[in-house]
Every structure is written in structure tokens, then in C-alpha cells.
Amino acid sequence: MRHVLLVMAAMGCAQPALASEPLRVLTTIGMLADMASAIGGDCVQVEALMGPGSDPHLYTPRASDVQRLDRAEVILYLAPELEAQMTRALDAMRTRKPVLGVLATTYAPGDLLDDDGQPDPHVWMDAALWAQAIPQVTAFLGDARPDCAAGMDTRAAAYATRLTALDDWVRDAIATIPEAARMLVTAHDAFNYFARAYGIEASEAVAGISTEAEASIADIREVAAFVIRNAVPAVFVETTINPRTIEALVAEVRALGGAVEIGGALHSDAMGEPGSVAGDYIGMIWSNTATITAALGGDLPPLPEALADWAALRNIAP
């Protein structure tokens, strides 16, 4: 037996973890890491490849990322429409360990299209839609740690309750914005689901669903015309995208005689820094909603009781 272990070590093979050890979970994006942590509790050790400020549309795995994928016991990713450059590395891992593509196992393909019929992976922008992935993630983690499955089911139910409360609160917050001002203009087209779910009258973006192609002058002029035509009071930069696109949009609006301000920075494809308000999924959506509501003339309603513990940890008034 000792000889076998020495050979495994020499070949660089990781020894399988004992069932009592935390499950080593690697996710591509932080929003999936947050869900896995909330469900898994002490039974999981979760790490995300892409941190704050990372753009998953453009992210290319490094040699160190391949090592992290190799060390993980299970891997969670969203979909090729989001982590486009990760496809080859993820396919290589499928032959060696459980790998779950959350979109493909949760939603019907026809349910995830934008208004132009293009696949849109940004499902986390709708808290109720995002919550639909909880059962699949729970089953996936429970299969890898059966002795933790019952506790995972309990935590999953509690997480779903919090997301339901969040969903209701966001809808109430957006409803306080004057109807004519419910126009969301961003750098790239990541907010379709947010707009549909929460009563945004129109959502426009300078760039498309993916950030792989840069916006053209024609794109900027088209959105500038929309801003002027609808008297949009504020437009928004995104934390994962260079602000120059929105800055160019503002300059174009003003050059055409219009008036608009930058309303703040939204978290589109990544959460905030660990420990910040936007450092978890609930905080990401809360922060985006607070920024949008304030910039477009609304008022935040009180948080529901189901989010009281979350708010207290972040010193946010209920």
C-alpha cells in the first residue's frame, strides 16, 4: 500500500478526500460559489476561479487555473455562452470528475433568450430565476457528500427563502421609480432578466450580451438617441467593464444637446470584493437595486424580515 501511495505522489495524483473532509468545490463565477457555500455549509470548501472585476466572457484560464481545476473534487460552471474561453478546460475535466453546467441542467433552452432571440446567460439578474438552480446544485453537491445531503437540503430551503424575499424587495424598490424614468442604460446587455422581472420599462446597452466585441461609434450614437428621446436621467458603468464606453455615451448625449449623468457602477458579471456589501449574491443584487433606484428617482423600501440577518451583518438599515 505504501508503494502505491508513493507512486501516486510521484505521478502528481491527488489522493481522494475522506468523506468527513469538506468537499473541494471549484466554480467559475462568484455567484455560483456563493450558492454552493450557502447550500454546502461546513461540508464544502468553495473557491471561485473568477474574482471581483473579472469578465467571464473574456476570461482565459491560466496554468494555475488548470491546477485548481485539477485539485477540485467537483466543478460548477454556468454555460459556454458565458465562460466561452473555459470550454476546452472544462471538457477535459469531465472525463475525470463531476462537472455541472448549471444552465443546461436547470432551464429549457428556449427560456433563456433575449428579445432578439439570442441566448442570454445572465440569469442571476432575476433572483427568482436564479433560485431555480438551487435544487440542481443541491443534488450535485449531495451526491458527492451523501452524509451531508440532509443538511444541504435544509440550507438550500433557507437560501431559497432568502432569494424569494430578495426578489419581492427588488420589485418593490423599482416600483418606487417614476414610471417614465424606468429606463436602464448600461455598458453591455447583462440586465435583460432584471428588466423583465422587476418592471423596467426599457433596457438598452451600448454593447451586446457578450463583451467580446467592442461597441462602435454607431452603437454609441444609437443609444445616445434613446437617452435623449426618453429623457433618461442616468446611465450606469459596470465593475467588470472599462468605463470609457459609458463615458463616450455621456459625451455624445451632451454633444447632441441632451443631459444625462453617470448614476453609479453596477455589478453585472461579478460580485464585489469579499467583505463588501456586494461581496455575496444577495448583496450584489441589493447594491445594484439601491444604485439604480437612487439614480432614477426612487426610494428603497424596508428590507423583509427574511433578510434581516444578512442586513445586520453588513450594517444595512432594515
TANORBEL-V815173 format. One record per backbone hydrogen bond with DSSP energy under -0.5 kcal/mol. CO is the residue of the C=O (numbers start at 1). NH is the residue of the N-H. E is the energy in kcal/mol with one decimal. If there is no record, write none. Layout:
# TANORBEL-V815173
co={CO;CO}
nh={NH;NH}
e={E;E}
This chain:
# TANORBEL-V815173
co={1;2;3;4;5;6;7;8;9;18;23;23;24;24;25;26;27;28;29;30;31;32;33;34;35;36;37;40;41;43;45;47;49;51;54;55;55;62;63;64;65;66;67;68;73;74;75;76;77;78;78;79;79;82;83;84;86;87;88;89;90;91;92;93;93;98;99;100;100;101;102;103;103;108;109;112;114;118;121;122;123;125;126;127;128;129;130;131;133;134;135;136;137;138;139;140;141;145;146;148;149;150;151;152;153;154;155;156;157;158;159;160;161;162;163;164;165;166;167;168;169;170;171;172;173;174;178;179;181;182;182;183;184;184;185;186;187;188;191;192;193;194;195;195;202;204;208;216;217;218;219;220;221;222;223;224;225;226;227;228;233;235;235;237;238;242;243;244;245;246;247;248;249;250;251;252;253;254;261;261;264;266;266;273;276;277;278;280;281;282;283;284;285;286;287;288;289;290;291;292;293;294;304;305;307;308;309;310;311;311;312;318}
nh={5;6;7;8;9;10;11;13;12;21;25;45;73;74;47;76;49;50;33;34;35;36;37;38;39;40;41;43;44;23;25;27;51;54;56;58;59;66;67;68;69;70;71;72;98;26;100;28;102;103;104;82;83;84;86;87;90;91;92;93;94;95;95;96;97;75;101;77;102;105;106;106;107;111;112;120;117;114;123;125;126;127;130;131;132;132;133;134;137;138;139;140;141;142;143;144;145;148;149;152;153;154;155;156;157;158;159;160;161;162;163;164;165;166;167;168;169;170;171;172;173;174;175;176;176;177;181;182;183;201;202;185;186;204;236;206;207;190;195;196;197;198;199;200;184;186;189;220;221;222;223;224;225;226;227;228;229;230;232;231;261;263;264;266;241;245;247;248;249;250;251;252;253;254;255;256;258;257;235;263;237;239;268;276;279;280;272;284;285;286;287;288;289;290;291;292;293;294;295;296;298;297;307;308;311;312;313;314;314;316;315;303}
e={-2.2;-2.2;-2.2;-2.5;-2.4;-2.4;-1.8;-2.5;-1.2;-1.6;-0.9;-3.3;-2.3;-1.8;-2.1;-2.4;-2.8;-2.3;-1.6;-2.5;-1.6;-2.7;-2.4;-2.3;-2.1;-2.9;-2.3;-1.9;-1.3;-3.3;-2.5;-2.7;-0.6;-1.9;-0.7;-1.2;-1.2;-1.8;-1.6;-1.8;-2.7;-2.0;-2.0;-1.4;-0.6;-2.1;-2.7;-1.6;-2.7;-1.9;-0.5;-2.1;-2.1;-1.4;-1.8;-0.7;-2.5;-2.5;-1.9;-1.3;-1.2;-0.5;-0.6;-2.1;-1.6;-1.9;-0.5;-2.6;-0.8;-1.3;-1.0;-0.7;-2.3;-2.4;-1.4;-2.6;-2.0;-2.7;-2.3;-1.5;-1.7;-0.6;-2.9;-1.9;-0.7;-0.8;-1.9;-1.7;-2.3;-2.7;-2.4;-2.2;-2.4;-2.6;-2.3;-1.0;-1.3;-2.1;-1.2;-2.3;-2.2;-1.7;-2.5;-2.7;-1.9;-1.8;-2.5;-2.5;-1.9;-1.9;-2.2;-2.1;-2.1;-2.4;-2.6;-2.1;-2.2;-2.7;-1.9;-2.0;-2.5;-2.6;-1.6;-0.5;-1.4;-1.6;-2.0;-1.4;-2.6;-1.4;-1.4;-0.7;-0.5;-2.6;-2.3;-1.7;-2.5;-2.5;-2.6;-2.5;-2.4;-2.1;-0.7;-1.5;-2.6;-2.2;-1.8;-2.0;-2.4;-2.3;-2.2;-2.4;-2.1;-1.5;-2.5;-2.3;-2.7;-2.0;-2.1;-0.9;-1.6;-3.6;-0.5;-2.5;-1.3;-1.0;-2.5;-2.4;-1.8;-2.6;-2.1;-2.2;-2.5;-2.3;-2.2;-1.5;-2.8;-1.5;-2.5;-0.7;-1.7;-2.4;-0.8;-2.3;-1.8;-0.6;-3.7;-2.3;-2.2;-2.7;-2.9;-2.3;-2.4;-2.8;-2.4;-2.7;-2.8;-2.2;-2.1;-1.9;-3.3;-1.0;-1.8;-1.9;-2.6;-2.5;-1.8;-0.8;-0.7;-2.6;-1.2;-2.5}
